[in-house]
Amino acid sequence: MEKLDKNKYPKQSAGRLMIDRVPLIFKNQTIKEVQEFLFQKAQDFETINYLYVVDNQKKLIGVVSIKDIFRYPQKTKIADIMRTKIIKARAFTDQEVVAILALKNNIKAIPIVDKNNCFLGVVDSDIILNVLHKENIEDFLLSKGITKVKDVEMSFKELIEAPTKILIKSRLPWLLFGLFGGIIAAQIIGFFESILESQVILAFFIPIVVYISDAVATQSTAMLIRGIALNPGLIFKRYFIREIKVGIFLGLILGSILAIVGAIFWNNFQLGIILFLTILFSILASTIFAMLIPFFLWKMKKDPVFGSDPIATILSDLLSITIYFLIANLIFGIFYG
């Protein structure tokens, strides 16, 4: 048997993870013949969750569970029990997509084929669990702005226990981005200094306006990233419209609650209007940008998790503050000239 060369496939691809010492059988064999084959060769296989049915050109045409081999009569033909609707992947498919494909379809292994549907190997359950665990750690750290250090060969798992210098380099870039975002936010607030001086009460609601905007942006980003991971063929337009509808309803509900609080507890009707409109438009703006950021990263063949949370958070902060003071300036200008 030709030795499997995994190095010709990209890192983090299915080809790098697959194993090829698995049972291959033919559709014209009987269960008795397959059982004898398994008993003779069992020690040669790395996994036998499934038996893969191939033709003479080694093209994958079916799959049989190991359980089926021991619950049907021995005279039964493999062709009569094999499943021809096969969940499979190509060797160049990203490892996370393969793992999620297995999870989504509740199967223990994913067969890997080439462009001609010839069987190459399988990504089995142990590897799938390891990939899911590793990708979960990686996605979490990336989403929080913790990145791998350039020119340093280190996995995210190793990064957690890395030296101080490496940790600083991995965390500093997005923090600097956030710092400059905060400086811009301060400049925006300074631009509206006059209205803030005349209506000091506006300052009390800056934290809650920013928080709501950030929270919605984080939720929208997380939902889209998971949607892309679970369904690479995701129709973005349909998803985008649905999230906009969700954003509108969230804005109406949360804005109404905050408006009532502002109008009743602060006895300020104008403040209630400002808070209602701010929350509504801030949530809409945050939702839009929180979806566009991972979408464009995805289209550029970048991991949509990369920096999505920090970027979305900073943009939502700037947008919500700007919207808040623009609306306040407009409303108080209308009522007080």
Secondary structure, DSSP 8 states (H G I E B T S, - for coil): -----GGGS-TTBHHHH-B--S-EE-TTSBHHHHHHHHHHHGGG-S--SEEEEE-TT-BEEEEEEHHHHTTS-TT-BHHHH-B-S---EETTSBHHHHHHHHHHHT-S-EEEE-TT-BEEEEE-HHHHHHHHHHHHHHHHHHHTT----TT----HHHHTT--HHHHHHHHHHHHHHHHHHHHHHHHHHHHTHHHHHH-THHHHTHHHHHHHHHHHHHHHHHHHHHHHHH-TT--HHHHHHHHHHHHHHHHHHHHHHHHHHHHHHS--HHHHHHHHHHHHHHHHHHHHHHHHHHHHHHHTTS-TTTTHHHHHHHHHHHHHHHHHHHHHHHHHHHHH-
